[in-house]
């Protein structure tokens, strides 16, 4: 396939970061950054799954703050109703 399946673009102060398939990143307008390529795709799932039991065992804070969970739920309901 010629186009990425997953893309995240960040626009900041006239500059752009473009992440494709969680493997390649290109920067436009960044003085010392042009691109980066990873050998493996990393979406952070393994780290997230490991962080939760660790927080429970050690009594630490939730890896995802409660307020963010509520906000995601609220926006999901809004999207489903639209």
Secondary structure, 3 states (H helix, E strand, C coil): CCCCCCEEEEEECCEEEEEECCCEEEEECCCCCCEEECCCCCCCHHHHHHHHHHHHHHCCCCCCCHHHHHHHHHHHHHHHHC
